[in-house]
Amino acid sequence: MPAISTPSIILVTGVNGYIGAHVAQSLLSHGHTVRGVVRSEAKGKPLKELFKEYDDKFHLVVVPDVNVLEAYDDAVKGVTGVVHLSTPLPQASVSDVDGKLF
């Protein structure tokens, strides 16, 4: 698999998480543009401040429900790579976790 050349647009899901923010920082510092996915505008506000020095290279996309089939259709348009770090949130009503996962 070929390496991704710089500069590229990289989609980072879960960018507001601990690992996601560090991955975004690394990508930005290496000259990439990061399109970060968050579940709400509010979750993205701290990142806008954190990455303000990369203003033109850091963009947020809101995907409120990652379980929707077409949730990432617009977010992936034009990207060179994807770092997928988000996960669906468990539903409070799920009592048989093994039955739902396997």
LODOFI-444360 format. One record per atom (N, C-alpha, C, O): residue number from 1; residue in three letters; atom name; x, y, z negated. Coordinates in steps of 0.2 Angstrom, whole numbers, plus 5000, padded with zeros to 4 digits. Example, Ala and Ser with C-alpha at 12.3 -4.5 7.8 and 13.67 -1.06 7.14 Angstrom:
2
RODREN    nr   rest   atom   east   north     up
RODREN     1    ALA      N   5066    4972   4961
RODREN     1    ALA     CA   5062    4978   4961
RODREN     1    ALA      C   5066    4984   4961
RODREN     1    ALA      O   5071    4983   4958
RODREN     2    SER      N   5064    4989   4965
RODREN     2    SER     CA   5068    4995   4964
RODREN     2    SER      C   5064    5000   4961
RODREN     2    SER      O   5067    5006   4960
This chain:
102
RODREN    nr   rest   atom   east   north     up
RODREN     1    MET      N   5004    4994   5000
RODREN     1    MET     CA   5000    5000   5000
RODREN     1    MET      C   5004    5006   5000
RODREN     1    MET      O   5009    5007   4996
RODREN     2    PRO      N   5003    5011   5005
RODREN     2    PRO     CA   5007    5017   5005
RODREN     2    PRO      C   5006    5021   4999
RODREN     2    PRO      O   5001    5022   4996
RODREN     3    ALA      N   5012    5025   4997
RODREN     3    ALA     CA   5011    5030   4992
RODREN     3    ALA      C   5007    5036   4995
RODREN     3    ALA      O   5007    5037   5001
RODREN     4    ILE      N   5004    5040   4990
RODREN     4    ILE     CA   5000    5046   4992
RODREN     4    ILE      C   5005    5051   4992
RODREN     4    ILE      O   5009    5053   4987
RODREN     5    SER      N   5005    5055   4998
RODREN     5    SER     CA   5010    5060   4999
RODREN     5    SER      C   5007    5067   4995
RODREN     5    SER      O   5001    5068   4994
RODREN     6    THR      N   5011    5071   4993
RODREN     6    THR     CA   5010    5077   4990
RODREN     6    THR      C   5010    5083   4996
RODREN     6    THR      O   5014    5083   5000
RODREN     7    PRO      N   5005    5087   4996
RODREN     7    PRO     CA   4999    5088   4991
RODREN     7    PRO      C   4993    5084   4994
RODREN     7    PRO      O   4992    5083   5000
RODREN     8    SER      N   4990    5081   4989
RODREN     8    SER     CA   4984    5077   4991
RODREN     8    SER      C   4978    5079   4986
RODREN     8    SER      O   4979    5082   4981
RODREN     9    ILE      N   4972    5078   4988
RODREN     9    ILE     CA   4966    5079   4983
RODREN     9    ILE      C   4965    5072   4980
RODREN     9    ILE      O   4963    5067   4983
RODREN    10    ILE      N   4965    5072   4973
RODREN    10    ILE     CA   4964    5066   4970
RODREN    10    ILE      C   4958    5067   4965
RODREN    10    ILE      O   4957    5072   4961
RODREN    11    LEU      N   4953    5062   4966
RODREN    11    LEU     CA   4947    5062   4961
RODREN    11    LEU      C   4949    5058   4955
RODREN    11    LEU      O   4952    5053   4955
RODREN    12    VAL      N   4948    5062   4949
RODREN    12    VAL     CA   4949    5058   4943
RODREN    12    VAL      C   4942    5058   4939
RODREN    12    VAL      O   4940    5063   4937
RODREN    13    THR      N   4940    5052   4938
RODREN    13    THR     CA   4933    5051   4934
RODREN    13    THR      C   4935    5051   4927
RODREN    13    THR      O   4941    5049   4925
RODREN    14    GLY      N   4931    5054   4923
RODREN    14    GLY     CA   4933    5054   4915
RODREN    14    GLY      C   4938    5058   4914
RODREN    14    GLY      O   4942    5057   4909
RODREN    15    VAL      N   4939    5064   4918
RODREN    15    VAL     CA   4944    5069   4917
RODREN    15    VAL      C   4944    5072   4910
RODREN    15    VAL      O   4949    5075   4908
RODREN    16    ASN      N   4938    5072   4907
RODREN    16    ASN     CA   4938    5075   4900
RODREN    16    ASN      C   4940    5071   4894
RODREN    16    ASN      O   4940    5073   4889
RODREN    17    GLY      N   4942    5065   4896
RODREN    17    GLY     CA   4944    5060   4891
RODREN    17    GLY      C   4952    5061   4889
RODREN    17    GLY      O   4955    5065   4893
RODREN    18    TYR      N   4954    5058   4884
RODREN    18    TYR     CA   4961    5059   4882
RODREN    18    TYR      C   4966    5056   4888
RODREN    18    TYR      O   4970    5060   4890
RODREN    19    ILE      N   4965    5051   4891
RODREN    19    ILE     CA   4969    5048   4896
RODREN    19    ILE      C   4968    5052   4903
RODREN    19    ILE      O   4972    5054   4906
RODREN    20    GLY      N   4961    5054   4904
RODREN    20    GLY     CA   4960    5057   4910
RODREN    20    GLY      C   4963    5064   4910
RODREN    20    GLY      O   4965    5066   4916
RODREN    21    ALA      N   4963    5068   4905
RODREN    21    ALA     CA   4966    5074   4905
RODREN    21    ALA      C   4974    5074   4906
RODREN    21    ALA      O   4977    5078   4909
RODREN    22    HIS      N   4977    5069   4903
RODREN    22    HIS     CA   4984    5068   4904
RODREN    22    HIS      C   4986    5066   4911
RODREN    22    HIS      O   4991    5068   4914
RODREN    23    VAL      N   4981    5062   4914
RODREN    23    VAL     CA   4982    5060   4921
RODREN    23    VAL      C   4982    5066   4926
RODREN    23    VAL      O   4986    5067   4930
RODREN    24    ALA      N   4977    5070   4924
RODREN    24    ALA     CA   4975    5076   4928
RODREN    24    ALA      C   4981    5081   4927
RODREN    24    ALA      O   4984    5084   4932
RODREN    25    GLN      N   4984    5082   4921
RODREN    25    GLN     CA   4990    5086   4920
RODREN    25    GLN      C   4996    5083   4924
RODREN    25    GLN      O   4999    5087   4927
RODREN    26    SER      N   4997    5077   4924
RODREN    26    SER     CA   5003    5074   4928
RODREN    26    SER      C   5002    5075   4936
RODREN    26    SER      O   5006    5077   4939
RODREN    27    LEU      N   4996    5074   4938
RODREN    27    LEU     CA   4994    5075   4945
RODREN    27    LEU      C   4995    5082   4947
RODREN    27    LEU      O   4998    5084   4952
RODREN    28    LEU      N   4993    5087   4943
RODREN    28    LEU     CA   4993    5094   4945
RODREN    28    LEU      C   5001    5096   4944
RODREN    28    LEU      O   5003    5100   4949
RODREN    29    SER      N   5004    5094   4940
RODREN    29    SER     CA   5011    5096   4939
RODREN    29    SER      C   5016    5093   4945
RODREN    29    SER      O   5021    5096   4946
RODREN    30    HIS      N   5013    5088   4948
RODREN    30    HIS     CA   5017    5085   4954
RODREN    30    HIS      C   5014    5088   4961
RODREN    30    HIS      O   5016    5086   4966
RODREN    31    GLY      N   5010    5093   4960
RODREN    31    GLY     CA   5008    5097   4966
RODREN    31    GLY      C   5001    5095   4969
RODREN    31    GLY      O   4999    5097   4975
RODREN    32    HIS      N   4998    5090   4966
RODREN    32    HIS     CA   4991    5088   4969
RODREN    32    HIS      C   4986    5092   4967
RODREN    32    HIS      O   4986    5096   4962
RODREN    33    THR      N   4980    5092   4971
RODREN    33    THR     CA   4974    5095   4969
RODREN    33    THR      C   4970    5090   4965
RODREN    33    THR      O   4969    5084   4968
RODREN    34    VAL      N   4967    5092   4959
RODREN    34    VAL     CA   4963    5087   4956
RODREN    34    VAL      C   4956    5089   4956
RODREN    34    VAL      O   4954    5095   4955
RODREN    35    ARG      N   4951    5084   4958
RODREN    35    ARG     CA   4944    5085   4958
RODREN    35    ARG      C   4942    5081   4952
RODREN    35    ARG      O   4941    5075   4952
RODREN    36    GLY      N   4940    5084   4946
RODREN    36    GLY     CA   4939    5080   4940
RODREN    36    GLY      C   4931    5079   4939
RODREN    36    GLY      O   4927    5084   4941
RODREN    37    VAL      N   4929    5073   4937
RODREN    37    VAL     CA   4922    5072   4936
RODREN    37    VAL      C   4921    5072   4929
RODREN    37    VAL      O   4924    5069   4925
RODREN    38    VAL      N   4915    5076   4927
RODREN    38    VAL     CA   4913    5076   4920
RODREN    38    VAL      C   4905    5075   4921
RODREN    38    VAL      O   4902    5075   4926
RODREN    39    ARG      N   4902    5073   4915
RODREN    39    ARG     CA   4895    5072   4915
RODREN    39    ARG      C   4891    5078   4914
RODREN    39    ARG      O   4885    5078   4915
RODREN    40    SER      N   4894    5083   4912
RODREN    40    SER     CA   4890    5090   4911
RODREN    40    SER      C   4895    5095   4912
RODREN    40    SER      O   4901    5095   4911
RODREN    41    GLU      N   4892    5101   4913
RODREN    41    GLU     CA   4896    5107   4914
RODREN    41    GLU      C   4900    5109   4907
RODREN    41    GLU      O   4905    5111   4907
RODREN    42    ALA      N   4896    5108   4902
RODREN    42    ALA     CA   4899    5109   4895
RODREN    42    ALA      C   4905    5105   4894
RODREN    42    ALA      O   4910    5107   4890
RODREN    43    LYS      N   4905    5098   4896
RODREN    43    LYS     CA   4911    5094   4895
RODREN    43    LYS      C   4917    5097   4899
RODREN    43    LYS      O   4923    5095   4897
RODREN    44    GLY      N   4916    5101   4904
RODREN    44    GLY     CA   4921    5103   4908
RODREN    44    GLY      C   4924    5110   4906
RODREN    44    GLY      O   4930    5111   4908
RODREN    45    LYS      N   4921    5113   4902
RODREN    45    LYS     CA   4923    5120   4900
RODREN    45    LYS      C   4930    5120   4897
RODREN    45    LYS      O   4934    5124   4899
RODREN    46    PRO      N   4931    5116   4892
RODREN    46    PRO     CA   4938    5115   4889
RODREN    46    PRO      C   4943    5114   4894
RODREN    46    PRO      O   4949    5116   4894
RODREN    47    LEU      N   4942    5110   4899
RODREN    47    LEU     CA   4947    5108   4904
RODREN    47    LEU      C   4948    5114   4909
RODREN    47    LEU      O   4954    5115   4911
RODREN    48    LYS      N   4943    5118   4910
RODREN    48    LYS     CA   4944    5125   4914
RODREN    48    LYS      C   4950    5129   4911
RODREN    48    LYS      O   4954    5132   4914
RODREN    49    GLU      N   4949    5129   4904
RODREN    49    GLU     CA   4954    5133   4900
RODREN    49    GLU      C   4961    5130   4900
RODREN    49    GLU      O   4966    5133   4901
RODREN    50    LEU      N   4961    5123   4899
RODREN    50    LEU     CA   4967    5120   4899
RODREN    50    LEU      C   4971    5120   4905
RODREN    50    LEU      O   4977    5121   4905
RODREN    51    PHE      N   4968    5120   4911
RODREN    51    PHE     CA   4971    5120   4917
RODREN    51    PHE      C   4970    5126   4921
RODREN    51    PHE      O   4971    5126   4927
RODREN    52    LYS      N   4969    5132   4917
RODREN    52    LYS     CA   4968    5138   4921
RODREN    52    LYS      C   4974    5140   4925
RODREN    52    LYS      O   4973    5144   4930
RODREN    53    GLU      N   4980    5138   4923
RODREN    53    GLU     CA   4986    5140   4927
RODREN    53    GLU      C   4986    5136   4934
RODREN    53    GLU      O   4990    5139   4939
RODREN    54    TYR      N   4982    5131   4935
RODREN    54    TYR     CA   4981    5128   4941
RODREN    54    TYR      C   4974    5129   4944
RODREN    54    TYR      O   4971    5125   4948
RODREN    55    ASP      N   4972    5135   4943
RODREN    55    ASP     CA   4965    5138   4945
RODREN    55    ASP      C   4963    5135   4952
RODREN    55    ASP      O   4957    5133   4953
RODREN    56    ASP      N   4967    5136   4957
RODREN    56    ASP     CA   4965    5134   4964
RODREN    56    ASP      C   4966    5127   4965
RODREN    56    ASP      O   4964    5125   4971
RODREN    57    LYS      N   4969    5123   4961
RODREN    57    LYS     CA   4970    5116   4962
RODREN    57    LYS      C   4966    5111   4957
RODREN    57    LYS      O   4967    5105   4958
RODREN    58    PHE      N   4962    5114   4953
RODREN    58    PHE     CA   4958    5110   4948
RODREN    58    PHE      C   4951    5112   4949
RODREN    58    PHE      O   4949    5118   4948
RODREN    59    HIS      N   4947    5107   4951
RODREN    59    HIS     CA   4940    5108   4952
RODREN    59    HIS      C   4936    5103   4948
RODREN    59    HIS      O   4938    5097   4947
RODREN    60    LEU      N   4930    5105   4946
RODREN    60    LEU     CA   4926    5100   4942
RODREN    60    LEU      C   4920    5098   4947
RODREN    60    LEU      O   4917    5103   4950
RODREN    61    VAL      N   4917    5092   4946
RODREN    61    VAL     CA   4911    5090   4949
RODREN    61    VAL      C   4907    5087   4943
RODREN    61    VAL      O   4910    5083   4940
RODREN    62    VAL      N   4901    5088   4943
RODREN    62    VAL     CA   4897    5085   4938
RODREN    62    VAL      C   4893    5079   4941
RODREN    62    VAL      O   4889    5080   4946
RODREN    63    VAL      N   4894    5073   4938
RODREN    63    VAL     CA   4890    5067   4939
RODREN    63    VAL      C   4887    5065   4933
RODREN    63    VAL      O   4890    5062   4929
RODREN    64    PRO      N   4880    5067   4932
RODREN    64    PRO     CA   4877    5066   4926
RODREN    64    PRO      C   4876    5059   4924
RODREN    64    PRO      O   4876    5057   4918
RODREN    65    ASP      N   4875    5054   4929
RODREN    65    ASP     CA   4873    5047   4928
RODREN    65    ASP      C   4877    5043   4933
RODREN    65    ASP      O   4876    5043   4939
RODREN    66    VAL      N   4882    5040   4930
RODREN    66    VAL     CA   4887    5036   4934
RODREN    66    VAL      C   4884    5029   4937
RODREN    66    VAL      O   4886    5026   4941
RODREN    67    ASN      N   4878    5028   4934
RODREN    67    ASN     CA   4874    5022   4936
RODREN    67    ASN      C   4870    5022   4942
RODREN    67    ASN      O   4868    5018   4945
RODREN    68    VAL      N   4869    5029   4944
RODREN    68    VAL     CA   4866    5030   4951
RODREN    68    VAL      C   4870    5028   4956
RODREN    68    VAL      O   4876    5029   4957
RODREN    69    LEU      N   4867    5024   4961
RODREN    69    LEU     CA   4870    5021   4967
RODREN    69    LEU      C   4875    5026   4971
RODREN    69    LEU      O   4880    5025   4972
RODREN    70    GLU      N   4872    5032   4972
RODREN    70    GLU     CA   4875    5037   4976
RODREN    70    GLU      C   4879    5042   4972
RODREN    70    GLU      O   4880    5048   4974
RODREN    71    ALA      N   4880    5041   4966
RODREN    71    ALA     CA   4882    5046   4961
RODREN    71    ALA      C   4889    5049   4963
RODREN    71    ALA      O   4890    5055   4962
RODREN    72    TYR      N   4893    5046   4966
RODREN    72    TYR     CA   4900    5049   4968
RODREN    72    TYR      C   4900    5050   4976
RODREN    72    TYR      O   4906    5052   4978
RODREN    73    ASP      N   4895    5050   4979
RODREN    73    ASP     CA   4895    5051   4987
RODREN    73    ASP      C   4898    5058   4988
RODREN    73    ASP      O   4903    5058   4992
RODREN    74    ASP      N   4896    5063   4985
RODREN    74    ASP     CA   4899    5070   4987
RODREN    74    ASP      C   4906    5071   4984
RODREN    74    ASP      O   4910    5074   4987
RODREN    75    ALA      N   4907    5068   4978
RODREN    75    ALA     CA   4913    5069   4974
RODREN    75    ALA      C   4919    5066   4978
RODREN    75    ALA      O   4924    5069   4978
RODREN    76    VAL      N   4918    5061   4982
RODREN    76    VAL     CA   4924    5057   4985
RODREN    76    VAL      C   4925    5060   4992
RODREN    76    VAL      O   4930    5058   4995
RODREN    77    LYS      N   4921    5064   4995
RODREN    77    LYS     CA   4922    5067   5001
RODREN    77    LYS      C   4928    5071   5002
RODREN    77    LYS      O   4930    5076   4998
RODREN    78    GLY      N   4933    5069   5006
RODREN    78    GLY     CA   4939    5072   5007
RODREN    78    GLY      C   4945    5071   5003
RODREN    78    GLY      O   4950    5074   5003
RODREN    79    VAL      N   4944    5066   4998
RODREN    79    VAL     CA   4949    5064   4994
RODREN    79    VAL      C   4954    5059   4997
RODREN    79    VAL      O   4952    5055   5001
RODREN    80    THR      N   4960    5059   4994
RODREN    80    THR     CA   4965    5054   4997
RODREN    80    THR      C   4965    5048   4992
RODREN    80    THR      O   4967    5043   4994
RODREN    81    GLY      N   4964    5049   4986
RODREN    81    GLY     CA   4964    5044   4981
RODREN    81    GLY      C   4960    5045   4975
RODREN    81    GLY      O   4957    5051   4974
RODREN    82    VAL      N   4958    5040   4971
RODREN    82    VAL     CA   4954    5040   4966
RODREN    82    VAL      C   4957    5037   4960
RODREN    82    VAL      O   4960    5031   4960
RODREN    83    VAL      N   4957    5040   4954
RODREN    83    VAL     CA   4959    5037   4948
RODREN    83    VAL      C   4952    5037   4944
RODREN    83    VAL      O   4950    5042   4941
RODREN    84    HIS      N   4950    5030   4943
RODREN    84    HIS     CA   4943    5029   4940
RODREN    84    HIS      C   4944    5027   4932
RODREN    84    HIS      O   4946    5022   4931
RODREN    85    LEU      N   4943    5032   4928
RODREN    85    LEU     CA   4944    5031   4921
RODREN    85    LEU      C   4937    5032   4917
RODREN    85    LEU      O   4938    5031   4911
RODREN    86    SER      N   4932    5033   4920
RODREN    86    SER     CA   4926    5034   4916
RODREN    86    SER      C   4922    5027   4916
RODREN    86    SER      O   4924    5022   4919
RODREN    87    THR      N   4918    5027   4911
RODREN    87    THR     CA   4914    5020   4910
RODREN    87    THR      C   4907    5022   4909
RODREN    87    THR      O   4905    5027   4905
RODREN    88    PRO      N   4902    5018   4911
RODREN    88    PRO     CA   4895    5020   4909
RODREN    88    PRO      C   4894    5019   4901
RODREN    88    PRO      O   4897    5015   4898
RODREN    89    LEU      N   4890    5024   4899
RODREN    89    LEU     CA   4889    5024   4891
RODREN    89    LEU      C   4884    5018   4890
RODREN    89    LEU      O   4879    5017   4893
RODREN    90    PRO      N   4885    5015   4884
RODREN    90    PRO     CA   4881    5009   4882
RODREN    90    PRO      C   4874    5012   4880
RODREN    90    PRO      O   4873    5018   4878
RODREN    91    GLN      N   4869    5009   4882
RODREN    91    GLN     CA   4862    5011   4880
RODREN    91    GLN      C   4860    5008   4873
RODREN    91    GLN      O   4862    5003   4871
RODREN    92    ALA      N   4857    5013   4869
RODREN    92    ALA     CA   4856    5011   4862
RODREN    92    ALA      C   4851    5005   4861
RODREN    92    ALA      O   4851    5002   4856
RODREN    93    SER      N   4847    5004   4867
RODREN    93    SER     CA   4842    4998   4866
RODREN    93    SER      C   4845    4992   4868
RODREN    93    SER      O   4842    4987   4867
RODREN    94    VAL      N   4851    4991   4870
RODREN    94    VAL     CA   4854    4985   4872
RODREN    94    VAL      C   4856    4981   4866
RODREN    94    VAL      O   4861    4983   4862
RODREN    95    SER      N   4853    4975   4864
RODREN    95    SER     CA   4855    4971   4859
RODREN    95    SER      C   4859    4965   4861
RODREN    95    SER      O   4863    4963   4856
RODREN    96    ASP      N   4858    4963   4867
RODREN    96    ASP     CA   4862    4957   4869
RODREN    96    ASP      C   4867    4959   4874
RODREN    96    ASP      O   4866    4958   4880
RODREN    97    VAL      N   4873    4961   4871
RODREN    97    VAL     CA   4878    4964   4875
RODREN    97    VAL      C   4881    4959   4880
RODREN    97    VAL      O   4882    4960   4886
RODREN    98    ASP      N   4882    4953   4877
RODREN    98    ASP     CA   4885    4947   4881
RODREN    98    ASP      C   4880    4946   4887
RODREN    98    ASP      O   4882    4944   4893
RODREN    99    GLY      N   4874    4946   4886
RODREN    99    GLY     CA   4869    4944   4891
RODREN    99    GLY      C   4869    4949   4896
RODREN    99    GLY      O   4867    4948   4902
RODREN   100    LYS      N   4870    4956   4895
RODREN   100    LYS     CA   4870    4961   4899
RODREN   100    LYS      C   4876    4961   4903
RODREN   100    LYS      O   4876    4964   4909
RODREN   101    LEU      N   4882    4959   4900
RODREN   101    LEU     CA   4888    4960   4904
RODREN   101    LEU      C   4890    4954   4908
RODREN   101    LEU      O   4894    4954   4913
RODREN   102    PHE      N   4888    4948   4906
RODREN   102    PHE     CA   4890    4942   4909
RODREN   102    PHE      C   4885    4938   4912
RODREN   102    PHE      O   4886    4932   4915
